[in-house]
Amino acid sequence: MFDTSGRAALINDLNAALSDFYEPEMKEIAESALGKLAFITDAEFPIIELTPEYDFEDDDGSGV
C-alpha cells in the first residue's frame, strides 16, 4: 500500500495519505510512524521489519 523502498518514499506516502484516514486510530498510527521515521537514518531504514504480523486464528482458535 505504501512505498517502502526507502525512508523518504515512505514518509512521502504516509504524509500524502494522512488526509485520507477517517478513523482516528489509523491517523494516530500513521503519525506515530512518521515520528519514528524522523528519528532514524536512511542507513537504519532497511533494517526495520515492515511486514505486518497477522493472527490468522479462527474464532475457535484452531488457526484453520
PDB file of N, CA, C, O and CB in Angstrom:
ATOM      1  N   MET A   1       0.814  -1.183   0.000  1.00  0.00           N
ATOM      2  CA  MET A   1       0.000   0.000   0.000  1.00  0.00           C
ATOM      3  C   MET A   1       0.867   1.261   0.000  1.00  0.00           C
ATOM      4  O   MET A   1       0.532   2.254  -0.646  1.00  0.00           O
ATOM      5  CB  MET A   1      -0.931  -0.010   1.196  1.00  0.00           C
ATOM      6  N   PHE A   2       1.976   1.211   0.726  1.00  0.00           N
ATOM      7  CA  PHE A   2       2.889   2.347   0.762  1.00  0.00           C
ATOM      8  C   PHE A   2       4.226   1.935   0.167  1.00  0.00           C
ATOM      9  O   PHE A   2       4.615   0.768   0.210  1.00  0.00           O
ATOM     10  CB  PHE A   2       3.069   2.871   2.209  1.00  0.00           C
ATOM     11  N   ASP A   3       4.915   2.915  -0.387  1.00  0.00           N
ATOM     12  CA  ASP A   3       6.230   2.674  -0.973  1.00  0.00           C
ATOM     13  C   ASP A   3       7.246   2.541   0.150  1.00  0.00           C
ATOM     14  O   ASP A   3       7.553   3.518   0.832  1.00  0.00           O
ATOM     15  CB  ASP A   3       6.630   3.816  -1.955  1.00  0.00           C
ATOM     16  N   THR A   4       7.761   1.353   0.340  1.00  0.00           N
ATOM     17  CA  THR A   4       8.736   1.104   1.399  1.00  0.00           C
ATOM     18  C   THR A   4      10.145   0.914   0.837  1.00  0.00           C
ATOM     19  O   THR A   4      11.007   0.327   1.490  1.00  0.00           O
ATOM     20  CB  THR A   4       8.330  -0.122   2.209  1.00  0.00           C
ATOM     21  N   SER A   5      10.368   1.412  -0.373  1.00  0.00           N
ATOM     22  CA  SER A   5      11.684   1.258  -0.987  1.00  0.00           C
ATOM     23  C   SER A   5      12.749   2.111  -0.316  1.00  0.00           C
ATOM     24  O   SER A   5      13.943   1.868  -0.492  1.00  0.00           O
ATOM     25  CB  SER A   5      11.611   1.606  -2.448  1.00  0.00           C
ATOM     26  N   GLY A   6      12.325   3.101   0.448  1.00  0.00           N
ATOM     27  CA  GLY A   6      13.257   3.957   1.167  1.00  0.00           C
ATOM     28  C   GLY A   6      12.516   4.793   2.190  1.00  0.00           C
ATOM     29  O   GLY A   6      11.293   4.925   2.135  1.00  0.00           O
ATOM     30  N   ARG A   7      13.260   5.352   3.115  1.00  0.00           N
ATOM     31  CA  ARG A   7      12.661   6.144   4.192  1.00  0.00           C
ATOM     32  C   ARG A   7      11.912   7.362   3.655  1.00  0.00           C
ATOM     33  O   ARG A   7      10.791   7.638   4.081  1.00  0.00           O
ATOM     34  CB  ARG A   7      13.739   6.593   5.174  1.00  0.00           C
ATOM     35  N   ALA A   8      12.522   8.087   2.726  1.00  0.00           N
ATOM     36  CA  ALA A   8      11.878   9.288   2.173  1.00  0.00           C
ATOM     37  C   ALA A   8      10.592   8.939   1.424  1.00  0.00           C
ATOM     38  O   ALA A   8       9.597   9.658   1.517  1.00  0.00           O
ATOM     39  CB  ALA A   8      12.844  10.025   1.232  1.00  0.00           C
ATOM     40  N   ALA A   9      10.620   7.838   0.686  1.00  0.00           N
ATOM     41  CA  ALA A   9       9.430   7.419  -0.066  1.00  0.00           C
ATOM     42  C   ALA A   9       8.286   7.076   0.877  1.00  0.00           C
ATOM     43  O   ALA A   9       7.138   7.436   0.619  1.00  0.00           O
ATOM     44  CB  ALA A   9       9.752   6.212  -0.961  1.00  0.00           C
ATOM     45  N   LEU A  10       8.593   6.382   1.966  1.00  0.00           N
ATOM     46  CA  LEU A  10       7.559   6.025   2.929  1.00  0.00           C
ATOM     47  C   LEU A  10       7.019   7.261   3.640  1.00  0.00           C
ATOM     48  O   LEU A  10       5.811   7.376   3.850  1.00  0.00           O
ATOM     49  CB  LEU A  10       8.104   5.029   3.949  1.00  0.00           C
ATOM     50  N   ILE A  11       7.889   8.173   4.008  1.00  0.00           N
ATOM     51  CA  ILE A  11       7.450   9.417   4.636  1.00  0.00           C
ATOM     52  C   ILE A  11       6.515  10.175   3.698  1.00  0.00           C
ATOM     53  O   ILE A  11       5.467  10.662   4.122  1.00  0.00           O
ATOM     54  CB  ILE A  11       8.662  10.295   5.016  1.00  0.00           C
ATOM     55  N   ASN A  12       6.892  10.275   2.431  1.00  0.00           N
ATOM     56  CA  ASN A  12       6.042  10.977   1.459  1.00  0.00           C
ATOM     57  C   ASN A  12       4.683  10.314   1.331  1.00  0.00           C
ATOM     58  O   ASN A  12       3.659  10.997   1.329  1.00  0.00           O
ATOM     59  CB  ASN A  12       6.722  11.029   0.092  1.00  0.00           C
ATOM     60  N   ASP A  13       4.659   8.996   1.225  1.00  0.00           N
ATOM     61  CA  ASP A  13       3.391   8.269   1.091  1.00  0.00           C
ATOM     62  C   ASP A  13       2.509   8.435   2.324  1.00  0.00           C
ATOM     63  O   ASP A  13       1.304   8.656   2.206  1.00  0.00           O
ATOM     64  CB  ASP A  13       3.658   6.786   0.844  1.00  0.00           C
ATOM     65  N   LEU A  14       3.106   8.329   3.493  1.00  0.00           N
ATOM     66  CA  LEU A  14       2.324   8.476   4.724  1.00  0.00           C
ATOM     67  C   LEU A  14       1.769   9.890   4.863  1.00  0.00           C
ATOM     68  O   LEU A  14       0.612  10.070   5.243  1.00  0.00           O
ATOM     69  CB  LEU A  14       3.182   8.129   5.946  1.00  0.00           C
ATOM     70  N   ASN A  15       2.588  10.889   4.556  1.00  0.00           N
ATOM     71  CA  ASN A  15       2.107  12.270   4.610  1.00  0.00           C
ATOM     72  C   ASN A  15       0.965  12.498   3.628  1.00  0.00           C
ATOM     73  O   ASN A  15      -0.007  13.180   3.951  1.00  0.00           O
ATOM     74  CB  ASN A  15       3.250  13.242   4.317  1.00  0.00           C
ATOM     75  N   ALA A  16       1.078  11.937   2.446  1.00  0.00           N
ATOM     76  CA  ALA A  16       0.026  12.102   1.434  1.00  0.00           C
ATOM     77  C   ALA A  16      -1.263  11.418   1.849  1.00  0.00           C
ATOM     78  O   ALA A  16      -2.350  11.873   1.494  1.00  0.00           O
ATOM     79  CB  ALA A  16       0.488  11.551   0.091  1.00  0.00           C
ATOM     80  N   ALA A  17      -1.153  10.331   2.598  1.00  0.00           N
ATOM     81  CA  ALA A  17      -2.335   9.549   2.981  1.00  0.00           C
ATOM     82  C   ALA A  17      -3.020  10.070   4.240  1.00  0.00           C
ATOM     83  O   ALA A  17      -4.163   9.699   4.508  1.00  0.00           O
ATOM     84  CB  ALA A  17      -1.945   8.108   3.190  1.00  0.00           C
ATOM     85  N   LEU A  18      -2.357  10.916   5.015  1.00  0.00           N
ATOM     86  CA  LEU A  18      -2.921  11.360   6.294  1.00  0.00           C
ATOM     87  C   LEU A  18      -4.335  11.917   6.161  1.00  0.00           C
ATOM     88  O   LEU A  18      -5.197  11.627   6.991  1.00  0.00           O
ATOM     89  CB  LEU A  18      -2.027  12.408   6.909  1.00  0.00           C
ATOM     90  N   SER A  19      -4.574  12.701   5.140  1.00  0.00           N
ATOM     91  CA  SER A  19      -5.904  13.312   4.981  1.00  0.00           C
ATOM     92  C   SER A  19      -6.964  12.295   4.579  1.00  0.00           C
ATOM     93  O   SER A  19      -8.159  12.578   4.676  1.00  0.00           O
ATOM     94  CB  SER A  19      -5.848  14.422   3.941  1.00  0.00           C
ATOM     95  N   ASP A  20      -6.547  11.123   4.134  1.00  0.00           N
ATOM     96  CA  ASP A  20      -7.496  10.079   3.721  1.00  0.00           C
ATOM     97  C   ASP A  20      -7.912   9.157   4.860  1.00  0.00           C
ATOM     98  O   ASP A  20      -8.842   8.365   4.708  1.00  0.00           O
ATOM     99  CB  ASP A  20      -6.895   9.255   2.615  1.00  0.00           C
ATOM    100  N   PHE A  21      -7.241   9.253   5.983  1.00  0.00           N
ATOM    101  CA  PHE A  21      -7.586   8.401   7.127  1.00  0.00           C
ATOM    102  C   PHE A  21      -8.763   9.009   7.866  1.00  0.00           C
ATOM    103  O   PHE A  21      -8.673  10.113   8.403  1.00  0.00           O
ATOM    104  CB  PHE A  21      -6.375   8.225   8.083  1.00  0.00           C
ATOM    105  N   TYR A  22      -9.865   8.277   7.887  1.00  0.00           N
ATOM    106  CA  TYR A  22     -11.061   8.765   8.572  1.00  0.00           C
ATOM    107  C   TYR A  22     -11.151   8.233  10.002  1.00  0.00           C
ATOM    108  O   TYR A  22     -11.798   8.837  10.857  1.00  0.00           O
ATOM    109  CB  TYR A  22     -12.312   8.370   7.790  1.00  0.00           C
ATOM    110  N   GLU A  23     -10.509   7.118  10.248  1.00  0.00           N
ATOM    111  CA  GLU A  23     -10.520   6.540  11.585  1.00  0.00           C
ATOM    112  C   GLU A  23      -9.375   7.154  12.394  1.00  0.00           C
ATOM    113  O   GLU A  23      -8.222   7.125  11.962  1.00  0.00           O
ATOM    114  CB  GLU A  23     -10.395   4.984  11.525  1.00  0.00           C
ATOM    115  N   PRO A  24      -9.692   7.706  13.562  1.00  0.00           N
ATOM    116  CA  PRO A  24      -8.647   8.347  14.376  1.00  0.00           C
ATOM    117  C   PRO A  24      -7.487   7.414  14.707  1.00  0.00           C
ATOM    118  O   PRO A  24      -6.339   7.853  14.790  1.00  0.00           O
ATOM    119  CB  PRO A  24      -9.247   8.868  15.660  1.00  0.00           C
ATOM    120  N   GLU A  25      -7.782   6.134  14.896  1.00  0.00           N
ATOM    121  CA  GLU A  25      -6.723   5.187  15.241  1.00  0.00           C
ATOM    122  C   GLU A  25      -5.723   5.033  14.103  1.00  0.00           C
ATOM    123  O   GLU A  25      -4.519   4.947  14.342  1.00  0.00           O
ATOM    124  CB  GLU A  25      -7.320   3.829  15.596  1.00  0.00           C
ATOM    125  N   MET A  26      -6.209   4.999  12.883  1.00  0.00           N
ATOM    126  CA  MET A  26      -5.318   4.863  11.725  1.00  0.00           C
ATOM    127  C   MET A  26      -4.450   6.108  11.564  1.00  0.00           C
ATOM    128  O   MET A  26      -3.257   6.016  11.278  1.00  0.00           O
ATOM    129  CB  MET A  26      -6.135   4.615  10.439  1.00  0.00           C
ATOM    130  N   LYS A  27      -5.066   7.267  11.753  1.00  0.00           N
ATOM    131  CA  LYS A  27      -4.302   8.510  11.656  1.00  0.00           C
ATOM    132  C   LYS A  27      -3.232   8.564  12.748  1.00  0.00           C
ATOM    133  O   LYS A  27      -2.112   9.009  12.499  1.00  0.00           O
ATOM    134  CB  LYS A  27      -5.240   9.734  11.761  1.00  0.00           C
ATOM    135  N   GLU A  28      -3.571   8.116  13.943  1.00  0.00           N
ATOM    136  CA  GLU A  28      -2.621   8.087  15.051  1.00  0.00           C
ATOM    137  C   GLU A  28      -1.450   7.156  14.747  1.00  0.00           C
ATOM    138  O   GLU A  28      -0.300   7.484  15.042  1.00  0.00           O
ATOM    139  CB  GLU A  28      -3.321   7.650  16.340  1.00  0.00           C
ATOM    140  N   ILE A  29      -1.737   6.003  14.163  1.00  0.00           N
ATOM    141  CA  ILE A  29      -0.676   5.052  13.802  1.00  0.00           C
ATOM    142  C   ILE A  29       0.254   5.664  12.756  1.00  0.00           C
ATOM    143  O   ILE A  29       1.475   5.554  12.866  1.00  0.00           O
ATOM    144  CB  ILE A  29      -1.284   3.729  13.269  1.00  0.00           C
ATOM    145  N   ALA A  30      -0.321   6.305  11.749  1.00  0.00           N
ATOM    146  CA  ALA A  30       0.488   6.922  10.693  1.00  0.00           C
ATOM    147  C   ALA A  30       1.348   8.045  11.257  1.00  0.00           C
ATOM    148  O   ALA A  30       2.521   8.165  10.903  1.00  0.00           O
ATOM    149  CB  ALA A  30      -0.411   7.461   9.567  1.00  0.00           C
ATOM    150  N   GLU A  31       0.776   8.867  12.130  1.00  0.00           N
ATOM    151  CA  GLU A  31       1.541   9.962  12.729  1.00  0.00           C
ATOM    152  C   GLU A  31       2.657   9.433  13.619  1.00  0.00           C
ATOM    153  O   GLU A  31       3.746  10.004  13.660  1.00  0.00           O
ATOM    154  CB  GLU A  31       0.620  10.876  13.536  1.00  0.00           C
ATOM    155  N   SER A  32       2.388   8.342  14.331  1.00  0.00           N
ATOM    156  CA  SER A  32       3.423   7.718  15.156  1.00  0.00           C
ATOM    157  C   SER A  32       4.557   7.195  14.286  1.00  0.00           C
ATOM    158  O   SER A  32       5.732   7.377  14.606  1.00  0.00           O
ATOM    159  CB  SER A  32       2.829   6.575  15.998  1.00  0.00           C
ATOM    160  N   ALA A  33       4.200   6.549  13.189  1.00  0.00           N
ATOM    161  CA  ALA A  33       5.218   6.030  12.271  1.00  0.00           C
ATOM    162  C   ALA A  33       6.051   7.168  11.692  1.00  0.00           C
ATOM    163  O   ALA A  33       7.271   7.050  11.578  1.00  0.00           O
ATOM    164  CB  ALA A  33       4.564   5.223  11.136  1.00  0.00           C
ATOM    165  N   LEU A  34       5.397   8.270  11.326  1.00  0.00           N
ATOM    166  CA  LEU A  34       6.132   9.417  10.796  1.00  0.00           C
ATOM    167  C   LEU A  34       7.105   9.970  11.827  1.00  0.00           C
ATOM    168  O   LEU A  34       8.229  10.343  11.491  1.00  0.00           O
ATOM    169  CB  LEU A  34       5.164  10.512  10.352  1.00  0.00           C
ATOM    170  N   GLY A  35       6.676  10.023  13.070  1.00  0.00           N
ATOM    171  CA  GLY A  35       7.562  10.497  14.124  1.00  0.00           C
ATOM    172  C   GLY A  35       8.773   9.604  14.294  1.00  0.00           C
ATOM    173  O   GLY A  35       9.889  10.089  14.482  1.00  0.00           O
ATOM    174  N   LYS A  36       8.559   8.317  14.229  1.00  0.00           N
ATOM    175  CA  LYS A  36       9.673   7.368  14.362  1.00  0.00           C
ATOM    176  C   LYS A  36      10.602   7.425  13.156  1.00  0.00           C
ATOM    177  O   LYS A  36      11.821   7.333  13.300  1.00  0.00           O
ATOM    178  CB  LYS A  36       9.139   5.944  14.538  1.00  0.00           C
ATOM    179  N   LEU A  37      10.027   7.575  11.973  1.00  0.00           N
ATOM    180  CA  LEU A  37      10.840   7.663  10.757  1.00  0.00           C
ATOM    181  C   LEU A  37      11.716   8.922  10.758  1.00  0.00           C
ATOM    182  O   LEU A  37      12.783   8.937  10.145  1.00  0.00           O
ATOM    183  CB  LEU A  37       9.936   7.653   9.515  1.00  0.00           C
ATOM    184  N   ALA A  38      11.265   9.967  11.443  1.00  0.00           N
ATOM    185  CA  ALA A  38      12.039  11.207  11.508  1.00  0.00           C
ATOM    186  C   ALA A  38      13.309  11.043  12.330  1.00  0.00           C
ATOM    187  O   ALA A  38      14.265  11.797  12.151  1.00  0.00           O
ATOM    188  CB  ALA A  38      11.191  12.322  12.094  1.00  0.00           C
ATOM    189  N   PHE A  39      13.328  10.062  13.230  1.00  0.00           N
ATOM    190  CA  PHE A  39      14.467   9.893  14.130  1.00  0.00           C
ATOM    191  C   PHE A  39      15.440   8.801  13.714  1.00  0.00           C
ATOM    192  O   PHE A  39      16.408   8.535  14.427  1.00  0.00           O
ATOM    193  CB  PHE A  39      13.973   9.602  15.495  1.00  0.00           C
ATOM    194  N   ILE A  40      15.199   8.163  12.573  1.00  0.00           N
ATOM    195  CA  ILE A  40      16.163   7.170  12.099  1.00  0.00           C
ATOM    196  C   ILE A  40      16.845   7.701  10.850  1.00  0.00           C
ATOM    197  O   ILE A  40      16.370   8.646  10.220  1.00  0.00           O
ATOM    198  CB  ILE A  40      15.472   5.806  11.811  1.00  0.00           C
ATOM    199  N   THR A  41      17.948   7.090  10.507  1.00  0.00           N
ATOM    200  CA  THR A  41      18.685   7.494   9.311  1.00  0.00           C
ATOM    201  C   THR A  41      18.283   6.622   8.130  1.00  0.00           C
ATOM    202  O   THR A  41      17.659   5.574   8.293  1.00  0.00           O
ATOM    203  CB  THR A  41      20.206   7.408   9.549  1.00  0.00           C
ATOM    204  N   ASP A  42      18.652   7.073   6.954  1.00  0.00           N
ATOM    205  CA  ASP A  42      18.407   6.264   5.751  1.00  0.00           C
ATOM    206  C   ASP A  42      19.154   4.933   5.837  1.00  0.00           C
ATOM    207  O   ASP A  42      18.681   3.920   5.320  1.00  0.00           O
ATOM    208  CB  ASP A  42      18.837   7.037   4.480  1.00  0.00           C
ATOM    209  N   ALA A  43      20.308   4.933   6.481  1.00  0.00           N
ATOM    210  CA  ALA A  43      21.086   3.700   6.625  1.00  0.00           C
ATOM    211  C   ALA A  43      20.409   2.718   7.569  1.00  0.00           C
ATOM    212  O   ALA A  43      20.554   1.507   7.403  1.00  0.00           O
ATOM    213  CB  ALA A  43      22.489   4.016   7.129  1.00  0.00           C
ATOM    214  N   GLU A  44      19.673   3.216   8.554  1.00  0.00           N
ATOM    215  CA  GLU A  44      18.988   2.349   9.505  1.00  0.00           C
ATOM    216  C   GLU A  44      17.664   1.813   8.945  1.00  0.00           C
ATOM    217  O   GLU A  44      17.180   0.775   9.394  1.00  0.00           O
ATOM    218  CB  GLU A  44      18.735   3.102  10.802  1.00  0.00           C
ATOM    219  N   PHE A  45      17.090   2.502   7.987  1.00  0.00           N
ATOM    220  CA  PHE A  45      15.767   2.145   7.478  1.00  0.00           C
ATOM    221  C   PHE A  45      15.659   0.708   6.967  1.00  0.00           C
ATOM    222  O   PHE A  45      14.683   0.035   7.300  1.00  0.00           O
ATOM    223  CB  PHE A  45      15.395   3.081   6.381  1.00  0.00           C
ATOM    224  N   PRO A  46      16.609   0.205   6.177  1.00  0.00           N
ATOM    225  CA  PRO A  46      16.458  -1.162   5.655  1.00  0.00           C
ATOM    226  C   PRO A  46      16.442  -2.247   6.735  1.00  0.00           C
ATOM    227  O   PRO A  46      15.997  -3.367   6.480  1.00  0.00           O
ATOM    228  CB  PRO A  46      17.571  -1.451   4.692  1.00  0.00           C
ATOM    229  N   ILE A  47      16.913  -1.930   7.912  1.00  0.00           N
ATOM    230  CA  ILE A  47      16.970  -2.905   8.995  1.00  0.00           C
ATOM    231  C   ILE A  47      15.587  -3.145   9.610  1.00  0.00           C
ATOM    232  O   ILE A  47      15.338  -4.197  10.199  1.00  0.00           O
ATOM    233  CB  ILE A  47      17.949  -2.436  10.073  1.00  0.00           C
ATOM    234  N   ILE A  48      14.707  -2.178   9.472  1.00  0.00           N
ATOM    235  CA  ILE A  48      13.378  -2.249  10.086  1.00  0.00           C
ATOM    236  C   ILE A  48      12.531  -3.310   9.388  1.00  0.00           C
ATOM    237  O   ILE A  48      12.508  -3.391   8.160  1.00  0.00           O
ATOM    238  CB  ILE A  48      12.672  -0.872  10.026  1.00  0.00           C
ATOM    239  N   GLU A  49      11.842  -4.114  10.178  1.00  0.00           N
ATOM    240  CA  GLU A  49      10.916  -5.128   9.649  1.00  0.00           C
ATOM    241  C   GLU A  49       9.567  -4.451   9.434  1.00  0.00           C
ATOM    242  O   GLU A  49       8.906  -4.056  10.394  1.00  0.00           O
ATOM    243  CB  GLU A  49      10.783  -6.370  10.626  1.00  0.00           C
ATOM    244  N   LEU A  50       9.161  -4.319   8.175  1.00  0.00           N
ATOM    245  CA  LEU A  50       7.915  -3.632   7.850  1.00  0.00           C
ATOM    246  C   LEU A  50       6.791  -4.580   7.468  1.00  0.00           C
ATOM    247  O   LEU A  50       5.714  -4.134   7.071  1.00  0.00           O
ATOM    248  CB  LEU A  50       8.146  -2.665   6.734  1.00  0.00           C
ATOM    249  N   THR A  51       7.021  -5.858   7.581  1.00  0.00           N
ATOM    250  CA  THR A  51       5.987  -6.835   7.269  1.00  0.00           C
ATOM    251  C   THR A  51       5.093  -7.010   8.490  1.00  0.00           C
ATOM    252  O   THR A  51       5.574  -7.375   9.563  1.00  0.00           O
ATOM    253  CB  THR A  51       6.609  -8.193   6.836  1.00  0.00           C
ATOM    254  N   PRO A  52       3.792  -6.751   8.336  1.00  0.00           N
ATOM    255  CA  PRO A  52       2.908  -6.908   9.500  1.00  0.00           C
ATOM    256  C   PRO A  52       2.757  -8.363   9.893  1.00  0.00           C
ATOM    257  O   PRO A  52       2.796  -9.259   9.050  1.00  0.00           O
ATOM    258  CB  PRO A  52       1.535  -6.310   9.212  1.00  0.00           C
ATOM    259  N   GLU A  53       2.586  -8.581  11.172  1.00  0.00           N
ATOM    260  CA  GLU A  53       2.331  -9.927  11.672  1.00  0.00           C
ATOM    261  C   GLU A  53       0.833 -10.074  11.862  1.00  0.00           C
ATOM    262  O   GLU A  53       0.214  -9.327  12.619  1.00  0.00           O
ATOM    263  CB  GLU A  53       3.101 -10.204  13.007  1.00  0.00           C
ATOM    264  N   TYR A  54       0.265 -11.031  11.175  1.00  0.00           N
ATOM    265  CA  TYR A  54      -1.170 -11.263  11.254  1.00  0.00           C
ATOM    266  C   TYR A  54      -1.460 -12.490  12.099  1.00  0.00           C
ATOM    267  O   TYR A  54      -0.698 -13.456  12.091  1.00  0.00           O
ATOM    268  CB  TYR A  54      -1.771 -11.424   9.854  1.00  0.00           C
ATOM    269  N   ASP A  55      -2.545 -12.445  12.814  1.00  0.00           N
ATOM    270  CA  ASP A  55      -3.019 -13.585  13.583  1.00  0.00           C
ATOM    271  C   ASP A  55      -4.181 -14.168  12.810  1.00  0.00           C
ATOM    272  O   ASP A  55      -5.269 -13.590  12.797  1.00  0.00           O
ATOM    273  CB  ASP A  55      -3.434 -13.184  15.048  1.00  0.00           C
ATOM    274  N   PHE A  56      -3.972 -15.293  12.171  1.00  0.00           N
ATOM    275  CA  PHE A  56      -4.982 -15.899  11.310  1.00  0.00           C
ATOM    276  C   PHE A  56      -5.836 -16.930  12.022  1.00  0.00           C
ATOM    277  O   PHE A  56      -6.491 -17.742  11.368  1.00  0.00           O
ATOM    278  CB  PHE A  56      -4.325 -16.532  10.132  1.00  0.00           C
ATOM    279  N   GLU A  57      -5.845 -16.917  13.341  1.00  0.00           N
ATOM    280  CA  GLU A  57      -6.662 -17.903  14.062  1.00  0.00           C
ATOM    281  C   GLU A  57      -8.140 -17.641  13.827  1.00  0.00           C
ATOM    282  O   GLU A  57      -8.588 -16.496  13.794  1.00  0.00           O
ATOM    283  CB  GLU A  57      -6.353 -17.871  15.572  1.00  0.00           C
ATOM    284  N   ASP A  58      -8.884 -18.722  13.665  1.00  0.00           N
ATOM    285  CA  ASP A  58     -10.331 -18.625  13.559  1.00  0.00           C
ATOM    286  C   ASP A  58     -10.917 -18.391  14.942  1.00  0.00           C
ATOM    287  O   ASP A  58     -10.205 -18.391  15.946  1.00  0.00           O
ATOM    288  CB  ASP A  58     -10.929 -19.898  12.915  1.00  0.00           C
ATOM    289  N   ASP A  59     -12.205 -18.195  14.971  1.00  0.00           N
ATOM    290  CA  ASP A  59     -12.898 -17.973  16.257  1.00  0.00           C
ATOM    291  C   ASP A  59     -12.680 -19.116  17.228  1.00  0.00           C
ATOM    292  O   ASP A  59     -12.690 -18.912  18.442  1.00  0.00           O
ATOM    293  CB  ASP A  59     -14.392 -17.784  16.028  1.00  0.00           C
ATOM    294  N   ASP A  60     -12.481 -20.327  16.701  1.00  0.00           N
ATOM    295  CA  ASP A  60     -12.305 -21.475  17.589  1.00  0.00           C
ATOM    296  C   ASP A  60     -10.847 -21.644  18.023  1.00  0.00           C
ATOM    297  O   ASP A  60     -10.527 -22.559  18.782  1.00  0.00           O
ATOM    298  CB  ASP A  60     -12.790 -22.746  16.899  1.00  0.00           C
ATOM    299  N   GLY A  61      -9.948 -20.748  17.534  1.00  0.00           N
ATOM    300  CA  GLY A  61      -8.547 -20.797  17.933  1.00  0.00           C
ATOM    301  C   GLY A  61      -7.729 -21.836  17.225  1.00  0.00           C
ATOM    302  O   GLY A  61      -6.576 -22.065  17.592  1.00  0.00           O
ATOM    303  N   SER A  62      -8.295 -22.484  16.204  1.00  0.00           N
ATOM    304  CA  SER A  62      -7.585 -23.565  15.521  1.00  0.00           C
ATOM    305  C   SER A  62      -6.556 -23.070  14.518  1.00  0.00           C
ATOM    306  O   SER A  62      -5.635 -23.802  14.158  1.00  0.00           O
ATOM    307  CB  SER A  62      -8.566 -24.454  14.822  1.00  0.00           C
ATOM    308  N   GLY A  63      -6.709 -21.816  14.060  1.00  0.00           N
ATOM    309  CA  GLY A  63      -5.800 -21.305  13.049  1.00  0.00           C
ATOM    310  C   GLY A  63      -6.071 -21.860  11.671  1.00  0.00           C
ATOM    311  O   GLY A  63      -5.273 -21.651  10.758  1.00  0.00           O
ATOM    312  N   VAL A  64      -7.179 -22.565  11.496  1.00  0.00           N
ATOM    313  CA  VAL A  64      -7.523 -23.161  10.215  1.00  0.00           C
ATOM    314  C   VAL A  64      -8.684 -22.432   9.601  1.00  0.00           C
ATOM    315  O   VAL A  64      -9.128 -22.787   8.509  1.00  0.00           O
ATOM    316  CB  VAL A  64      -7.848 -24.637  10.369  1.00  0.00           C
TER     317      VAL A  64
END
